């Protein structure tokens, strides 16, 4: 075990730039497994004579060490854990503030889901520290911060019975000490007898106390706090009435008041009954606070929190609602909504100087805490119970803004018009609003203000902000505006793709993206595109090449992900109508890949969208233009390969697989043969991100085994060696079975029969060593596919009997029947259905009623095919995890595989559901017919079960 001086030396080397960094980090990692490592590290951090930089490095390493090692059977002995528990809390109180944050993070790691049983003395110790601190505000604040580190997990964890009980227990145990400190701190801070420098400490203490109040209410309303709510709510209202004395305490007071607003928002949205008697006073306190802080930028976060409370409160129909009074509604709109709708100088500066950040905040949901977003959310909430009145008030003010614009100077006039656009967006409701008020307001404003602005031929620089807002208006309200309005303005929108301003041409691309994919319910109830491809083609097709030039030239925002995603949507929606531009578009994309992305793939979203777009274009061009496509595209992919661009190689493998799938007779057969040999090389498989993409490419080779039969036979041993490698890798188990599925689906049995039983043996050995629920499902799918693809239902039983007598029944009982119902996605579930039906016809199953009965029950459950629409929706959440695409936390950088949704050869729009192993079964009726035919030979055995 390294002593303190050795650890200090290693920490210093690990944080000093130079070649020794990685070696020192490796040595530190090896030391972690030594007994007493954590204790020595704690001793180093608390040694005051040690250099502060080394102590800070040690505190950071200690927190990360606990992340890796704390928990059952993760390397820290129980006796060492007890020493760390006894030492950490007192040490947190003593160390400098610079180190304290790391110890609080360590405490958060240690206080896991079982801390009440594993560390029962923690709550009593925290309560004791608070009580013993008495008037020591700093010590009380640190103790509160420690309690917040423990309780903060209740904010982010999903709600559940155990979590609710735990939160309630913590509230009952810690509540009395918290209440005592809360009352005393409020009394002192509100007394007006303390100088400003001492008030800062009180504000920080109270801020931590309010954070804990929120933590303990995030899951459930605790009985203790419910009984004592008067003390807390009265304190909240009093604290909201405080005003800072200057820059010294304004920041800490604003932080406290923001926490108070968040706590009140929680009460307004979840515990309305407890807030009801106080909602009027709370609303007035927040109103007065928002009026006092005005438009000062240093209070933006506080303003967002205050408006969030008003939004939450206005969504509830209170017995005595402060929002029912028309005068109050008018005052809210005038003094809170309208001032926060206007763009400030900092917003204009952001628009001009940081267009990417502006777009993220304005349309990508990054504006959740901005004043404008908060004000718009408030308007939508107020409309819930007072739609007509709110729209009337805002329409009046919108008219006043338009009048002000006529008489103001040009700069102020444009800001008034910009604010007016956002006021109308906030007023907009669904197109089927009962009285049509909102829709008529939107259409009238569009016709009189937005359309003329977008149709103007000139774009002076000073009008760029307003022009961008008008594009946003059409984009956001595309479903509210009548179809003729959207189609009529689309040519004007599309011409803005030529604008130099990056925000404007990006907003034009965004608008085209969303309009092209708009859907509405048809007469049969099915959703279909609102506009057909031929209608959109004149407007959208001319945008494609300018968008590609933006990407190729890096104009505006380099590697613009919004433009790239819009390309995918536009070309997908145009389908056959885009054939004329497909070849030049693919050529331009090849240039983007070779000259822009390959040298420096800086934006992962852009890279993904570019290759998605390539996939869509390939489906349009191949097989008719296969030789031309290979001449255009293969050199660009070769450039990526030569450079060894790890971020792009997985995409290249998938696209190459698509090209090979679509090409009837590959003209570059020699190149493909050499490519197959290279993708089987061991070095490519050592990068986990490459493997699923390589398997996609191998699947294309297997499907064309008539062309590549010789090289495939020569490489089968290597292919199964790669299967073994993937199976043993902690992140590639699913990929191993994906490779096996591709072999079973496409290759004749004589290609793989000598290796298949070895693959089964390896799989079973891997599954027996440890419980792998996901891999068990993958194993069942592979075995189901094997059984279905074999003409002889006895093929699998014979093979398993050779491995171990009686193995089939063990697998069926312990793996097959428990795992098959857990397969959710229809494309994979149907494989389990037909595979199990075929398996039931083998002698070992149908002659054994004790096994046949559970098989029938499992098959009946599998045949309850879920709603396909629901499953398609679930796939967006579940599919990445099921297919192994989900990013995994790693200790060092690794390329993460991301599947291309358009990279399957099926015609038409991609469903994003991946490879369909049984494309011949698409309808439920077809599946049922297949099952009936498979089970017909054993009908007497099934009937005998009854």
Secondary structure, DSSP 8 states (H G I E B T S, - for coil): ---HHHHHHHHHHHTSSSTHHHHHHHHHHHHTTSTTHHHHHHHHHH-TTS-HHHHHHHHHHHHHHHHHH-STTSS--HHHHHHHHHHHHHHHHHS-HHHHHHHHHHHHHHS-TTHHHHSTHHHHHHHHHHHHHTT-HHHHHHHHHHHHHHHTHHHHS---HHHHHHHHHHHHHHHHHHHHHHHHHHHHHHSS-S-HHHHHHHHHHHHHHHHHHHHHHSS---HHHHHTHHHHHHHHHHHHT----SHHHHHHHHHHHHHHHHHHHHHHHH-HHHHGGGHHHHHHHHHHHHHHHTT-GGGHHHHHHHHHHHHHHHTS--TT-TTSSHHHHHHHIIIIIHHHHS--HHHHHHHHH-HHHHHHHHHSSTTTTSHHHHHHHHHHHHHHHHHHHHHHHHHHHHHHHHHHHHHS-HHHHHHHHHHHHHHHHHH---TT-TT-HHHHHHHHHIIIIIHHHHH-S---GGGHHHHHHHHHHHHHTTTTS-HHHHHHHHHHHHHGGG-SSHHHHHHHHHHHHHHHT-EEE-TTS-EEESS-HHHHHHHHHHHHHHHHHHHHHT-SSTT-HHHHHHHHHHHHHHGGGGHHHHHHHHHHHHHIIIIIITT----HHHHHHHHHHHHHHHHHHTTTTHHHHHHHHHHHHHHHHHHT-HHHHHHHHHHHHHHHHH-SS-TTHHHHHHHHHHHTSHHHHTSHHHHHHHHHHHHHHHHTHHHHHHHHHHHHHHHHHHHHHHHHSTTTHHHHHHHHHHHHHHS-HHHHHHHHHHHHHHHHHHHHHS--HHHHHHHHHHHHHHHHH-S-THHHHHHHHHHSTTHHHHHIIIIIHHHHTT--SHHHHHHHHHHHHHHTTSHHHHT-HHHHHHHHHHHHHHTS---HHHHHHHHHHHHHHHTT-S----SS--------TT-S--SSS--S----TTTT--SHHHHHHHHHHHHGGGHHHHHHH-
